[in-house]
Amino acid sequence: QKEVEQNSGPLSVPEGAIASLNCTYSDRGSQSFFWYRQYSGKSPELIMSIYSNGDKEDGRFTAQLNKASQYVSLLIRDSQPSDSATYLCAVKGRGSTLGRLYFGRGTQLTVWP
Amino acid sequence: DAGVTQSPTHLIKTRGQQVTLRCSPKSGHDTVSWYQQALGQGPQFIFQYYEEEERQRGNFPDRFSGHQFPNYSSELNVNALLLGDSALYLCASSHPQIYNEQFFGPGTRLTVL
């Protein structure tokens, strides 16, 4: 059973701060990682994907991957109240489970003005 | 460019009944995956359809079945509903060449009384 673990939070940061969201995964051979944002009552929205070790930046979002430590994180710079949501970490299966996504429980982020 | 669509938005059923949920993938996508998201949890993979066949299945009982049509749209059927089937049901579609990324529809909120 592949596992994806996230800090359940809630995480609360002031507007303009950096929010750091963390995720660990159990399958050392995993290759594809995703961050989804889910507003309350809505469906998950893909915001970042990362496949190689290191950092990947997209606007205010930076995803970081360390396969040796089985760790992936999401940094949100200059956090805004509109970033308040639950952030889901997802890891793509491989081999016999190729194609499915394994999700963590999500970290609830609140950005206060 | 229309995204993933799902119907209905909300559904209320009683125990023992059967339900059918529908999904149309994003234009150009040919693979459809279904997930169940209970309150406060991450999405759980139900199954995936490609070329009208079930390609993978998660740990869900046979009461959960599906179908994919030639136009790539898909249905999820659940028989003999239980109270525990109450959840948000999410459909995700993916592109044949950009296989890794899955995009979710708005979901169907199912309540079983």
Boltz contact constraints between the chains, C-beta under 6 A:
constraints:
  - contact:
      token1: [A, 32]
      token2: [B, 100]
      max_distance: 6.0
  - contact:
      token1: [A, 43]
      token2: [B, 90]
      max_distance: 6.0
  - contact:
      token1: [A, 43]
      token2: [B, 104]
      max_distance: 6.0
  - contact:
      token1: [A, 43]
      token2: [B, 106]
      max_distance: 6.0
  - contact:
      token1: [A, 43]
      token2: [B, 107]
      max_distance: 6.0
  - contact:
      token1: [A, 44]
      token2: [B, 104]
      max_distance: 6.0
  - contact:
      token1: [A, 49]
      token2: [B, 101]
      max_distance: 6.0
  - contact:
      token1: [A, 88]
      token2: [B, 42]
      max_distance: 6.0
  - contact:
      token1: [A, 99]
      token2: [B, 48]
      max_distance: 6.0
  - contact:
      token1: [A, 99]
      token2: [B, 56]
      max_distance: 6.0
  - contact:
      token1: [A, 100]
      token2: [B, 45]
      max_distance: 6.0
  - contact:
      token1: [A, 100]
      token2: [B, 56]
      max_distance: 6.0
  - contact:
      token1: [A, 103]
      token2: [B, 42]
      max_distance: 6.0
  - contact:
      token1: [A, 103]
      token2: [B, 43]
      max_distance: 6.0
  - contact:
      token1: [A, 104]
      token2: [B, 42]
      max_distance: 6.0
  - contact:
      token1: [A, 105]
      token2: [B, 41]
      max_distance: 6.0
  - contact:
      token1: [A, 105]
      token2: [B, 42]
      max_distance: 6.0
  - contact:
      token1: [A, 106]
      token2: [B, 42]
      max_distance: 6.0
